[in-house]
């Protein structure tokens, strides 16, 4: 196209001197040259695509990725949608341009687009407080939840760290997660720092449903998928598995490609549950490269698109490479300069899948890379190579750089300093650590005892515990890359194991789970038998069973809740160091013992 532009300049100069006949000749030559230029451009794409094929095949082997699907859009045309490798290794089923992959957090841009549409419809104002639309929105710091704006939900700046292990692999519903937000520790003030996390995008989905009356799922299908003709795109891996062409998820275990189960996370839909293919994602690229327009119809205004793709928060002050600028975040999109060119992008990772969507608004092209490998850098490697080629730049050897970086990281892990104190023992018998522990935000953590060993179960974490030192035990999870996790137990003042601290969100320190009674000790049938009056000659107290709880009434004092601890043992809520123990005969309560710092007092039941 540059040659054609220069040639037109020459025609203009000659035409002024030579007259009409010569003008016709040069117009004919110009048209011929235009044809040659367009044809040459097509040849350039063909050459680039051939090189991409060779490159992708090579780096897939280097990084042990079974399947890849790619979409490329350039100058408002789809120049490539293609699959590479296998969607299913065992069956050797090939990846096609129609193979469905999970796109993970690349979903976030769809959610930001949906809320932008709701704003244009008049349902919300991004600069209005969240509580104006969600009066029950509550974080642990009331000042933050009272002052957070709608835009803060989409920009990772609300002060809440990831806390992903709170919901990941759980059975919590979206509403349950939303209601647990108030128990999660914050690590920063409002708009103080960038902290990537998923809960607020989920909350944005809750807000969207409250104001429009439509679920996030229905809104995205009707307002985005349908007009963009993203006909195969869905919101559940269960729907993907109904297709004849879907990718299976894999992870690399001891350098062996291993198939793993799909991860279904409906509660966190607005943060990462879209599944799509290269053909449909090419439509998403076109929509964004056309600044919110599809088939000449504007689905969102240019102003809304500009808001989403303009920096709202600095994400990092350094990039780690000379080719990339510092990183910022818009709304559902990361933003930075790559080799001097403005790039908008967002990756996605969910069990067995890694994806990347990127586009260069000023250079009129975009790339989507979908893979069926857990936590692989391959989407970035392929994206950078394609971007380098379309920008007419010498490709950077990202594959070699990243492989070298991974080797260095493994070496650091191998040489980590051992901090174990040798020749120590647990303070209790192993069986004493077994029980159910609860954190109001994170839910239940269970420690079992069988065949002389402890076993921990929390959501997807399912691991044997081995003694490390003192009251600290370690376990490993395959889904966390066999990372060693330390769990620290703590005793109560009476000497019993009362708490366990888990390394589930280290930006706020260990997460504390307090021991609770087993379910058999919380049933109405079990609790109600302790109700009654207990008295001596000079003193009496009453235990009532009210609304599923035992309540203790002592004359002249407020009523206390009795919190089940273990069989027949209850803590007195609000009184540290005070508890009660009931005595039974033939299945009936006959006495209560008040256990206090100054002694134990037994009282018979009347």
C-alpha positions in Angstrom: 0.0 0.0 0.0 3.0 2.3 0.6 4.1 1.8 -3.0 0.7 2.7 -4.3 0.6 5.8 -2.2 4.0 7.0 -3.6 2.9 6.2 -7.1 -0.2 8.4 -6.8 2.0 11.3 -5.9 4.0 10.9 -9.1 0.8 10.7 -11.2 -0.5 13.9 -9.7 2.7 15.7 -10.7 2.8 14.3 -14.3 -0.9 14.9 -14.8 -0.6 18.6 -14.2 2.0 18.8 -17.0 0.8 16.4 -19.7 -3.0 16.6 -20.1 -6.0 14.2 -20.3 -4.7 11.4 -22.6 -1.7 10.8 -20.5 -3.8 10.9 -17.4 -5.9 8.0 -18.7 -2.8 6.0 -19.3 -1.5 6.5 -15.8 -4.9 5.8 -14.3 -4.9 2.5 -16.0 -1.3 1.8 -14.8 -2.4 2.9 -11.3 -5.3 0.5 -11.2 -2.9 -2.3 -12.4 -0.5 -1.4 -9.7 -3.3 -1.3 -7.1 -4.1 -4.9 -8.1 -0.5 -5.9 -7.8 -0.2 -4.2 -4.4 -3.3 -5.9 -3.0 -2.2 -9.2 -4.4 1.2 -8.7 -2.9 -0.4 -8.0 0.4 -2.3 -11.3 0.2 1.0 -13.0 -0.6 2.5 -11.4 2.5 -0.3 -12.8 4.6 0.2 -16.2 3.1 3.9 -16.1 3.9 3.2 -14.9 7.4 0.6 -17.6 7.9 3.0 -20.3 6.7 5.7 -19.0 9.1 3.1 -19.0 11.9 2.2 -22.6 11.1 5.9 -23.6 11.4 6.4 -21.5 14.6 3.3 -22.8 16.4 4.2 -26.4 15.6 7.6 -25.8 17.1 6.7 -24.0 20.3 3.9 -26.4 21.0 6.5 -29.2 21.2 8.9 -27.0 23.3 6.2 -26.1 25.8 4.4 -29.5 25.8 1.0 -28.1 24.8 -1.4 -30.6 23.1 -3.7 -28.2 21.2 -3.9 -24.6 20.0 -6.5 -22.6 18.2 -5.8 -19.1 16.7 -7.8 -16.3 15.3 -6.2 -13.3 13.5 -8.0 -10.2 12.3 -6.2 -7.5 10.3 -7.7 -4.4 8.6 -11.2 -5.5 9.4 -10.7 -8.9 7.8 -10.4 -12.3 9.4 -7.1 -13.6 7.9 -6.8 -16.8 10.0 -8.9 -19.1 12.1 -7.1 -22.4 12.5 -6.5 -25.3 14.9 -3.2 -27.0 15.7 -2.5 -30.3 17.5 -5.0 -32.3 19.4 -8.1 -31.4 21.3 -8.0 -34.9 22.8 -4.6 -36.6 23.1 -5.9 -40.1 23.8 -8.2 -40.1 20.7 -5.8 -37.9 18.6 -8.8 -35.8 17.8 -7.5 -32.7 15.9 -8.1 -29.1 17.0 -10.1 -27.1 14.4 -11.2 -23.5 14.1 -14.5 -24.6 15.7 -13.0 -26.4 18.7 -14.4 -25.0 22.0 -11.9 -23.9 24.6 -12.4 -22.3 28.0 -11.2 -18.6 27.8 -11.1 -18.1 31.6 -10.6 -14.5 32.7 -10.7 -13.2 29.1 -14.4 -13.2 30.1 -13.9 -10.1 32.1 -13.9 -7.8 29.0 -17.4 -9.2 28.2 -18.6 -8.3 31.7 -17.2 -4.8 31.4 -18.9 -4.5 28.0 -22.2 -5.7 29.5 -22.1 -3.1 32.3 -21.2 -0.4 29.7 -24.4 -1.3 27.9 -26.4 -1.2 31.1 -24.9 2.3 31.7 -26.0 3.5 28.3 -29.4 2.0 28.9 -29.6 4.3 32.0 -29.6 1.5 34.6 -26.3 2.5 36.2 -23.7 5.3 36.5 -20.1 4.2 36.8 -19.4 7.1 39.1 -22.3 6.3 41.4 -21.7 4.3 44.7 -22.1 0.6 44.5 -24.5 0.7 47.5 -26.9 2.9 45.4 -27.7 -0.3 43.5 -26.6 -2.9 46.0 -27.6 -1.7 49.4 -26.4 -5.0 51.0 -22.9 -4.7 49.5 -20.6 -5.1 52.4 -16.8 -5.5 52.8 -14.9 -5.9 56.1 -14.0 -2.2 56.0 -17.3 -0.4 55.9 -15.7 2.8 54.8 -14.6 1.1 51.6 -17.9 -0.6 50.9 -19.8 2.7 51.6 -17.6 4.7 49.2 -16.7 2.2 46.4 -18.0 3.3 43.0 -19.4 1.0 40.3 -16.2 1.5 38.2 -14.1 0.2 41.1 -15.7 -3.2 40.7 -14.1 -3.5 37.2 -10.6 -2.1 37.9 -9.0 -4.2 40.6 -8.5 -1.3 43.0 -11.1 -1.9 45.8 -8.5 -3.1 48.3 -9.4 -6.8 48.3 -6.7 -9.3 47.4 -7.5 -12.4 45.3 -8.8 -14.7 48.0 -9.4 -17.2 45.1 -9.0 -20.3 47.3 -12.1 -19.1 49.2 -14.4 -20.0 46.2 -12.2 -22.2 43.9 -13.6 -25.7 43.9 -16.3 -24.9 46.4 -20.0 -25.5 46.2 -20.8 -21.9 47.1 -23.5 -20.2 45.0 -22.9 -16.7 43.6 -25.2 -15.3 46.3 -23.3 -17.2 49.1 -20.0 -15.8 47.9 -21.4 -12.3 47.7 -22.7 -12.5 51.3 -19.3 -13.8 52.5 -17.4 -10.8 51.1 -17.8 -9.0 54.5 -15.6 -11.6 56.2 -12.7 -11.4 53.8 -9.6 -9.5 55.0 -8.6 -6.5 52.9 -5.0 -5.7 52.3 -5.2 -2.1 51.0 -7.3 1.0 51.0 -9.8 2.0 48.3 -8.0 2.9 45.0 -4.7 2.6 46.8 -3.1 -0.2 44.8 -3.8 -2.6 42.0 -4.7 -6.1 43.2 -6.0 -8.5 40.5 -9.0 -10.5 41.8 -12.3 -12.1 40.8 -14.8 -11.3 43.5 -15.6 -7.8 42.3 -16.3 -8.9 38.7 -18.7 -11.5 40.2 -20.2 -8.6 42.2 -20.6 -6.6 39.0 -22.6 -9.6 37.7 -24.8 -9.5 40.8 -25.3 -5.7 40.3 -26.2 -6.2 36.6 -28.9 -8.7 37.5 -30.3 -6.4 40.3 -30.7 -3.4 38.0 -31.8 -5.0 34.8 -33.7 -8.0 36.1 -31.7 -10.3 33.8 -29.0 -12.7 35.0 -25.5 -11.9 33.8 -25.7 -15.1 31.7 -28.9 -14.0 29.9 -27.7 -10.4 29.4 -24.4 -11.5 27.8 -26.1 -14.0 25.5 -28.7 -11.5 24.3 -26.7 -8.3 24.1 -23.3 -9.6 23.0 -23.2 -13.2 21.7 -26.4 -12.9 19.6 -25.6 -9.6 17.7 -22.0 -10.7 17.2 -23.1 -14.1 15.8 -21.0 -15.9 18.4 -23.3 -18.9 17.9 -21.1 -21.6 19.4 -20.0 -19.6 22.5 -21.4 -20.8 25.8 -21.1 -20.2 29.5 -20.7 -23.7 30.9 -18.3 -26.6 30.3 -21.3 -28.8 30.5 -22.6 -27.1 27.3 -19.2 -27.5 25.7 -19.2 -31.2 26.3 -22.5 -31.5 24.4 -20.6 -30.3 21.3 -19.0 -32.6 18.9 -15.9 -30.4 18.9 -14.5 -29.4 22.3 -11.0 -29.5 23.8 -10.2 -31.6 26.8 -8.2 -30.0 29.6 -4.6 -31.0 30.4 -1.8 -30.2 32.8 1.9 -31.0 32.7 2.8 -33.5 35.5 6.4 -34.5 35.7 6.8 -33.3 32.1 4.0 -35.6 31.0 0.8 -34.3 29.4 -2.0 -35.5 31.8 -5.8 -35.1 31.2 -7.7 -33.5 34.2 -11.4 -32.9 34.9 -13.1 -29.8 33.7 -13.6 -27.0 36.3 -17.2 -25.8 36.4 -17.4 -22.4 38.3 -21.0 -21.1 37.6 -20.9 -18.8 40.7 -18.0 -16.9 39.3 -19.4 -16.6 35.8 -18.8 -12.9 35.3 -15.1 -13.4 36.1 -14.3 -16.3 33.9 -16.8 -18.9 32.5 -17.0 -18.2 28.8 -16.1 -21.0 26.4 -15.5 -20.2 22.7 -13.8 -21.1 19.5 -11.5 -19.2 17.0 -14.3 -18.4 14.6 -16.5 -16.8 17.3 -13.6 -15.0 19.0 -12.7 -13.5 15.6 -16.0 -11.8 15.8 -15.1 -10.5 19.3 -11.9 -9.1 17.8 -13.8 -7.3 15.0 -16.2 -5.8 17.5 -13.4 -4.4 19.6 -11.3 -3.2 16.6 -14.4 -1.4 15.4 -14.8 0.2 18.8 -18.0 -1.4 19.8 -19.6 -1.7 16.3 -20.9 -4.7 14.5 -22.2 -4.7 10.9 -22.2 -0.8 11.1 -24.4 -0.9 14.2 -22.9 0.6 17.3 -23.6 -1.7 20.3 -21.7 0.6 22.7 -20.7 4.2 22.2 -17.2 5.2 21.3 -17.0 6.9 24.7 -17.9 3.7 26.5 -15.3 1.8 24.5 -12.7 4.5 25.2 -13.4 4.2 29.0 -12.8 0.4 28.9 -9.6 0.6 26.9 -8.1 3.6 28.7 -5.9 3.3 31.8 -8.0 3.4 35.0 -5.3 2.0 37.3 -1.6 1.4 37.2 -1.1 -2.3 37.4 2.8 -2.5 37.5 5.5 0.1 37.5 8.0 -2.1 35.6 7.5 -4.5 32.7 10.4 -6.9 33.0 11.5 -6.4 29.4 12.5 -3.6 27.2 9.9 -4.4 24.6 7.0 -3.8 27.0 6.0 -0.6 28.8 4.6 -0.6 32.3 1.2 -2.2 32.7 -2.1 -0.5 33.4 -5.7 -1.7 33.6 -8.9 -0.3 32.0 -12.2 -2.1 32.5 -11.8 -5.8 31.8 -8.6 -5.1 29.8 -4.9 -4.7 30.5 -3.2 -1.9 28.5 0.4 -1.3 27.7 2.8 -0.5 24.8 4.5 -3.3 23.1 7.5 -2.3 21.1 6.0 1.2 20.8 2.6 0.1 19.8 -0.6 0.4 21.9 -1.8 -3.0 22.9 -5.0 -4.0 24.7 -5.2 -7.5 26.1 -6.4 -10.0 28.7 -5.4 -13.5 29.4 -7.4 -16.3 30.9 -6.5 -19.4 32.9 -8.7 -22.1 34.3 -8.0 -25.8 35.0 -6.4 -27.2 31.9 -6.8 -24.1 29.7 -4.8 -21.0 29.0 -5.9 -18.2 26.6 -5.1 -14.7 25.5 -7.0 -12.1 23.6 -5.2 -9.0 22.3 -5.6 -6.2 19.8 -3.7 -3.2 18.6 -6.3 -0.4 18.0 -3.8 1.9 16.2 -2.5 -0.9 14.0 -5.9 -2.4 13.2 -5.2 -6.0 14.1 -6.0 -8.5 16.8 -5.0 -12.0 17.9 -6.7 -14.7 19.9 -4.7 -17.8 21.1 -6.6 -20.6 22.9 -4.8 -23.7 24.4 -5.8 -26.8 26.4 -2.9 -26.7 28.8 -2.9 -25.5 32.4 -1.0 -22.3 33.1 1.2 -22.3 30.0 3.0 -19.2 28.7 2.3 -20.4 25.1 -0.6 -17.9 24.4 1.8 -15.0 25.1 4.6 -16.5 23.1 2.4 -17.1 20.0 0.7 -13.7 20.4 4.0 -11.8 20.5 5.4 -13.7 17.5 2.3 -12.9 15.4 2.3 -9.3 16.6 5.9 -8.9 15.7 5.2 -10.2 12.2 2.2 -8.0 11.6 4.1 -5.0 12.8 6.9 -5.8 10.4 9.4 -6.2 13.3 12.1 -8.8 13.8 10.5 -11.4 16.1 11.8 -11.5 19.7 12.8 -14.9 20.9 10.1 -15.0 23.6 10.0 -18.8 23.7 13.7 -19.1 24.6 13.4 -16.3 27.1 10.4 -17.7 28.9 11.9 -21.3 28.9 15.1 -19.9 30.5 13.0 -18.0 33.1 11.1 -21.2 34.0 14.3 -23.1 34.4 15.6 -20.4 36.8 12.4 -20.5 38.8 12.7 -24.3 39.2 16.2 -23.9 40.4 15.2 -21.3 43.0 12.6 -23.7 44.3 15.1 -26.5 44.5 17.6 -24.4 46.4 15.0 -22.9 48.8 16.3 -22.8 52.4 14.9 -25.5 54.7 13.3 -23.8 57.8 12.3 -27.0 59.6 13.3 -27.3 63.2 14.5 -30.9 63.7 13.7 -33.4 66.4 10.3 -31.9 67.4 7.0 -33.6 68.0 3.3 -32.6 67.9 1.9 -31.3 71.2 -1.0 -33.7 71.0 -1.8 -37.2 69.7 -2.6 -37.0 66.0 -6.2 -37.9 66.5 -6.6 -34.7 68.6 -6.1 -32.6 65.5 -9.0 -34.2 63.6 -12.1 -32.2 63.4 -14.1 -29.5 61.5 -12.8 -26.0 61.4 -14.6 -22.9 60.1 -13.8 -19.5 58.7 -16.9 -17.3 58.1 -15.5 -16.2 54.8 -13.8 -19.3 53.6 -16.2 -22.0 54.9 -15.4 -25.4 56.4 -12.0 -27.1 56.5 -11.9 -30.7 57.7 -9.1 -32.7 59.1 -9.6 -36.4 59.4 -7.6 -39.2 61.1 -7.2 -42.7 59.6 -4.6 -45.4 59.9 -2.3 -43.2 61.9 -2.3 -40.3 59.5 -4.0 -36.9 59.2 -5.8 -35.9 56.0 -7.0 -32.4 55.1 -10.0 -31.6 52.9 -10.9 -28.1 51.9 -12.8 -27.4 48.7 -10.5 -28.9 46.0 -7.6 -29.3 48.4 -7.4 -33.0 49.3 -4.1 -33.9 50.9 -2.3 -36.0 53.4 -0.7 -34.0 56.2 2.8 -34.8 57.4 4.4 -33.5 60.5 6.8 -30.7 59.8 7.7 -29.4 63.3 5.9 -28.6 66.5 2.2 -28.2 65.6 2.9 -27.4 62.0 2.0 -30.0 59.3 2.5 -29.9 55.5 0.6 -31.1 52.5 0.8 -30.9 48.7 -1.8 -30.3 46.0 -1.4 -31.4 42.4 -3.6 -28.6 41.2 -1.2 -26.1 42.9 1.8 -27.5 41.2 2.7 -29.8 44.1 3.5 -26.7 46.1 4.1 -27.5 49.8 1.6 -25.8 52.1 2.1 -25.4 55.8 -0.9 -25.7 58.2 -0.3 -24.4 61.8 -2.5 -25.7 64.6 -3.1 -23.7 67.8 -4.4 -24.8 71.3 -7.0 -23.1 73.4 -6.4 -22.2 77.0 -7.8 -25.6 78.1 -5.1 -27.3 76.1 -7.4 -28.6 73.3 -6.7 -28.0 69.6 -8.9 -25.0 68.8 -7.7 -23.4 65.5 -5.8 -24.1 62.3 -4.1 -21.5 60.2 -4.0 -22.1 56.5 -1.8 -20.4 53.8 -4.7 -19.6 51.5 -4.1 -15.8 50.9 -0.7 -14.8 52.1 -1.1 -11.1 51.2 -3.2 -10.9 54.5 -1.3 -13.7 56.3 -2.7 -17.1 57.2 -6.4 -17.6 57.2 -7.7 -18.7 60.6 -10.2 -21.5 60.9 -11.8 -22.1 64.3 -12.8 -25.5 65.4 -16.5 -26.2 65.5 -18.6 -29.1 66.8 -19.3 -31.9 64.4 -22.8 -31.9 62.9 -24.0 -34.7 65.2 -23.5 -32.3 68.1 -25.5 -29.5 66.6 -28.8 -31.2 65.7 -32.0 -30.1 67.5 -32.5 -33.6 68.8 -29.1 -33.6 70.4 -29.2 -30.1 71.8 -32.7 -30.0 73.2 -32.0 -32.8 75.7 -29.8 -30.4 77.7 -32.6 -27.8 78.2 -33.9 -27.5 81.7 -33.2 -26.0 85.2 -30.1 -26.9 87.1 -30.0 -26.0 90.8 -28.3 -26.4 94.1 -29.8 -25.4 97.5 -28.7 -21.8 97.1 -28.2 -21.3 93.3 -30.0 -22.1 90.0 -29.4 -21.6 86.3 -31.5 -22.3 83.2 -30.6 -23.8 79.9 -33.1 -23.1 77.1 -33.2 -24.4 73.5 -34.3 -21.5 71.4 -34.2 -21.2 67.6 -31.8 -24.1 67.2 -29.4 -22.9 69.9 -28.8 -23.5 73.6 -28.9 -20.4 75.8 -27.6 -20.2 79.3 -29.3 -17.9 81.9 -27.6 -17.1 85.1 -29.5 -14.8 87.6 -28.3 -11.2 87.4 -26.3 -11.8 84.2 -27.1 -11.4 80.5 -28.2 -14.5 78.6 -25.3 -16.4 77.0 -25.1 -18.6 73.8 -23.6 -22.0 74.3 -21.4 -22.9 71.3 -21.0 -26.7 70.7 -17.4 -27.8 71.0 -17.4 -31.6 71.2 -19.6 -34.2 72.7 -21.4 -32.7 75.8 -18.9 -29.8 75.8 -19.9 -26.1 75.0 -18.1 -22.8 75.0 -19.8 -19.8 76.6 -19.9 -17.3 73.9 -18.3 -14.0 74.8 -16.5 -15.3 77.9 -12.9 -16.4 77.2 -11.9 -19.3 79.4 -15.4 -20.3 80.4 -17.2 -23.4 79.2 -19.8 -26.0 80.4 -19.8 -29.8 80.3 -23.1 -31.8 80.6 -23.3 -35.2 82.2 -25.6 -37.8 80.8 -27.2 -41.0 82.1 -29.3 -43.3 79.9 -29.4 -40.6 77.2 -30.6 -37.8 79.5 -28.9 -34.8 80.9 -28.5 -35.1 84.7 -25.9 -32.4 85.6 -23.9 -29.4 84.3 -20.4 -28.4 85.2 -19.4 -24.8 85.0 -15.7 -24.6 84.0 -14.2 -21.3 85.0 -10.6 -20.0 85.5 -11.1 -20.2 89.3 -12.5 -23.8 89.3 -15.2 -26.2 88.1 -18.6 -26.2 89.7 -21.1 -29.1 89.2 -24.8 -28.5 89.5 -27.5 -31.3 89.3 -30.5 -31.0 87.0 -33.9 -30.6 88.8 
